[in-house]
Amino acid sequence: MEEIRRRRRGGGGRRRPSSRAAGAALRRKVRELRRLVPGGEEAPAGALLACTADYIARLRARVELLRALAAVYGVAAGGPAPLQIAGAGAGECMS
């Protein structure tokens, strides 16, 4: 009987987060998405996921394009090291 009670209460040491903690985690994730997705700061919360999905699709298309260009020009992953630009040392920004 005690085992049944423990199961109903979520026994086993793992409990569901409170709604307050879950809400805080969700807000933190939404804030991070707004920071990462271009235009996410201005997007309403309901449209943020659609903006994120569009952004992911654009990134995938860009990766496919870059892979195709790399194949055309014979550049492979793990190929030769990239060219070093004169005057661009470690930690310097190129502008």
C-alpha positions in Angstrom: 0.0 0.0 0.0 2.8 2.4 0.8 4.4 1.7 -2.6 1.2 2.7 -4.3 1.0 6.0 -2.4 4.6 6.8 -3.3 3.9 6.2 -7.0 0.9 8.5 -6.9 2.9 11.2 -5.2 5.7 10.9 -7.8 8.0 8.9 -5.5 11.4 7.8 -6.6 13.2 11.0 -5.8 12.1 12.8 -9.0 9.4 15.4 -8.7 7.8 17.6 -11.3 8.9 21.2 -11.1 6.5 23.6 -9.6 4.5 25.7 -12.0 6.4 28.8 -10.8 9.8 27.1 -11.6 8.5 25.9 -15.0 7.2 29.3 -15.8 10.6 30.9 -14.9 12.4 28.3 -17.1 10.1 29.0 -20.0 10.6 32.8 -19.7 14.4 32.2 -19.6 14.2 30.1 -22.8 12.0 32.6 -24.6 14.4 35.4 -23.6 17.3 33.4 -25.1 15.4 32.7 -28.3 14.6 36.4 -28.6 18.3 37.1 -28.3 19.3 34.5 -30.9 16.7 34.9 -33.6 17.0 38.0 -35.8 14.0 40.2 -35.3 13.0 38.1 -32.2 13.2 41.2 -29.9 10.3 42.8 -31.7 8.3 39.6 -32.4 5.2 39.0 -30.3 5.5 35.8 -28.2 3.0 33.9 -30.4 5.0 34.6 -33.5 8.4 33.9 -32.0 8.3 30.2 -32.6 7.3 30.8 -36.3 10.2 33.3 -36.6 12.5 30.7 -35.1 11.3 28.0 -37.5 11.9 30.3 -40.4 15.3 31.2 -39.2 16.3 27.5 -38.8 15.1 26.8 -42.3 17.2 29.7 -43.7 20.2 28.5 -41.8 19.8 25.0 -43.2 19.5 26.3 -46.7 22.7 28.4 -46.2 24.5 25.3 -44.9 23.4 23.3 -47.9 24.6 26.1 -50.2 27.9 26.3 -48.5 28.4 22.5 -48.7 27.5 22.6 -52.4 30.0 25.4 -53.0 32.7 23.5 -51.0 32.1 20.5 -53.2 32.4 22.5 -56.4 35.7 24.1 -55.2 37.0 20.9 -53.7 37.1 22.0 -50.1 36.4 19.1 -47.7 35.8 19.1 -44.0 39.2 18.7 -42.4 40.9 19.9 -45.5 43.6 22.5 -45.7 43.8 25.1 -43.0 42.1 28.4 -43.8 44.3 31.3 -45.2 45.8 33.6 -42.6 45.0 37.3 -43.1 48.0 39.6 -42.5 47.5 41.7 -39.5 44.7 39.7 -38.0 46.2 38.3 -34.8 44.4 36.3 -32.2 41.6 38.2 -30.5 41.6 41.1 -33.0 38.3 41.9 -34.8 38.4 42.4 -38.5 36.3 45.4 -39.5 
